[in-house]
Amino acid sequence: MFSLMTLVEGSKIPLRCTHCGREVAETLHTRSSYHVDYYLLHTGEVQPTTVARPDDPAGVITILKLSRVNIVVTCADCYQQPSVRQERELLFRPEQAPAMGAGGRWGAASAVGGRSP
């Protein structure tokens, strides 16, 4: 199974929270529970792409293709903060930036190249 904390040359790559810099741990599973220490958000610049519909060869749909990846790691402590949650939401749904107030650490436009899905 793939993990961002995959072994590279015999050692693990430590993940750090994008917001506070704290090193995060993998999810710990026990027989009766689990402990989550971080959340990942895969976002970035997108570009509209037209593709044929798989169920209708005569039809086409426009999808948003991720052209530049930005991975945001958020530790469980930072995830509890409303401002961090709003930043993550703006990165995931940049079209909501005018309603939520653009900006934040990365700015809505920089997260998706100024395009709205």
Kinemage of the C-alpha trace (Angstrom):
@kinemage 1
@onewidth
@group {chain A} dominant
@subgroup {mainchain}
@vectorlist {calphas} color= white
{ca met a 1} P 0.000 0.000 0.000
{ca phe a 2} L 1.325 3.461 -0.938
{ca ser a 3} L 1.779 6.151 1.673
{ca leu a 4} L 3.385 9.580 1.498
{ca met a 5} L 5.520 8.354 4.373
{ca thr a 6} L 6.970 5.656 2.102
{ca leu a 7} L 10.422 4.276 2.690
{ca val a 8} L 13.039 6.050 0.602
{ca glu a 9} L 16.523 4.591 0.715
{ca gly a 10} L 15.730 2.816 3.982
{ca ser a 11} L 14.277 5.754 5.900
{ca lys a 12} L 10.881 7.366 6.180
{ca ile a 13} L 10.199 10.818 4.803
{ca pro a 14} L 8.802 12.919 7.649
{ca leu a 15} L 5.647 14.831 6.755
{ca arg a 16} L 5.200 18.250 8.306
{ca cys a 17} L 2.080 20.316 8.765
{ca thr a 18} L 1.901 23.016 6.107
{ca his a 19} L 0.405 25.424 8.658
{ca cys a 20} L 2.513 25.029 11.821
{ca gly a 21} L 5.454 22.860 10.705
{ca arg a 22} L 4.844 20.079 13.247
{ca glu a 23} L 5.951 16.616 12.154
{ca val a 24} L 2.917 14.371 11.798
{ca ala a 25} L 2.562 10.650 12.407
{ca glu a 26} L 0.852 7.962 10.374
{ca thr a 27} L -2.648 6.905 11.337
{ca leu a 28} L -2.475 4.420 14.213
{ca his a 29} L -4.914 1.508 14.008
{ca thr a 30} L -5.761 -0.768 16.919
{ca arg a 31} L -8.354 -3.530 17.229
{ca ser a 32} L -10.989 -1.184 18.577
{ca ser a 33} L -10.057 2.302 17.364
{ca tyr a 34} L -7.769 4.475 15.302
{ca his a 35} L -5.929 7.778 15.769
{ca val a 36} L -5.597 10.244 12.880
{ca asp a 37} L -2.770 12.784 13.187
{ca tyr a 38} L -3.026 14.539 9.805
{ca tyr a 39} L -5.216 15.218 6.774
{ca leu a 40} L -4.048 15.570 3.155
{ca leu a 41} L -5.517 17.878 0.558
{ca his a 42} L -4.567 17.344 -3.088
{ca thr a 43} L -5.178 20.573 -4.980
{ca gly a 44} L -3.461 22.769 -7.540
{ca glu a 45} L -3.845 24.385 -10.923
{ca val a 46} L -6.481 22.934 -13.235
{ca gln a 47} L -7.273 23.256 -16.913
{ca pro a 48} L -10.554 22.417 -18.644
{ca thr a 49} L -10.293 19.371 -20.881
{ca thr a 50} L -12.967 17.932 -23.179
{ca val a 51} L -13.292 14.134 -23.290
{ca ala a 52} L -15.710 11.667 -24.844
{ca arg a 53} L -18.404 10.334 -22.542
{ca pro a 54} L -17.799 6.655 -21.768
{ca asp a 55} L -21.522 5.846 -21.847
{ca asp a 56} L -22.297 7.885 -25.009
{ca pro a 57} L -19.621 7.942 -27.745
{ca ala a 58} L -21.432 10.821 -29.497
{ca gly a 59} L -21.370 13.010 -26.386
{ca val a 60} L -18.539 14.903 -24.753
{ca ile a 61} L -18.007 16.363 -21.301
{ca thr a 62} L -15.616 18.963 -19.953
{ca ile a 63} L -13.571 17.938 -16.941
{ca leu a 64} L -10.964 19.811 -14.907
{ca lys a 65} L -7.548 18.221 -15.279
{ca leu a 66} L -5.051 18.823 -12.487
{ca ser a 67} L -1.993 20.302 -14.195
{ca arg a 68} L 0.139 21.325 -11.182
{ca val a 69} L -0.198 19.475 -7.903
{ca asn a 70} L -0.132 21.164 -4.505
{ca ile a 71} L -0.337 18.826 -1.509
{ca val a 72} L -1.395 20.457 1.748
{ca val a 73} L -0.678 18.545 4.977
{ca thr a 74} L -2.750 19.648 7.979
{ca cys a 75} L -2.071 18.253 11.454
{ca ala a 76} L -5.040 17.311 13.637
{ca asp a 77} L -4.377 20.309 15.923
{ca cys a 78} L -4.411 22.887 13.108
{ca tyr a 79} L -7.450 21.202 11.505
{ca gln a 80} L -9.489 22.231 14.556
{ca gln a 81} L -8.896 25.931 13.837
{ca pro a 82} L -11.681 27.587 11.804
{ca ser a 83} L -9.203 29.762 9.865
{ca val a 84} L -7.245 26.695 8.727
{ca arg a 85} L -10.431 24.922 7.689
{ca gln a 86} L -11.448 27.987 5.668
{ca glu a 87} L -8.028 28.076 3.951
{ca arg a 88} L -8.375 24.403 3.040
{ca glu a 89} L -11.894 24.959 1.725
{ca leu a 90} L -10.700 27.854 -0.454
{ca leu a 91} L -7.919 25.691 -1.871
{ca phe a 92} L -10.352 22.852 -2.595
{ca arg a 93} L -13.211 25.055 -3.859
{ca pro a 94} L -11.616 28.233 -5.264
{ca glu a 95} L -14.870 29.285 -6.926
{ca gln a 96} L -16.113 30.162 -3.417
{ca ala a 97} L -13.285 32.653 -2.848
{ca pro a 98} L -15.360 35.808 -3.531
{ca ala a 99} L -18.050 34.673 -1.082
{ca met a 100} L -15.588 33.562 1.614
{ca gly a 101} L -13.025 36.320 1.167
{ca ala a 102} L -10.046 35.526 -1.045
{ca gly a 103} L -6.582 35.389 0.378
{ca gly a 104} L -5.192 33.223 3.108
{ca arg a 105} L -1.670 31.915 3.126
{ca trp a 106} L -1.630 30.888 -0.561
{ca gly a 107} L -4.453 32.978 -1.973
{ca ala a 108} L -7.258 31.345 -3.909
{ca ala a 109} L -5.936 32.407 -7.309
{ca ser a 110} L -2.463 30.969 -6.719
{ca ala a 111} L -3.950 27.632 -5.719
{ca val a 112} L -5.688 27.127 -9.048
{ca gly a 113} L -4.067 29.600 -11.361
{ca gly a 114} L -7.001 31.984 -11.208
{ca arg a 115} L -9.395 29.509 -12.807
{ca ser a 116} L -12.714 28.495 -11.335
{ca pro a 117} L -14.063 25.009 -11.960
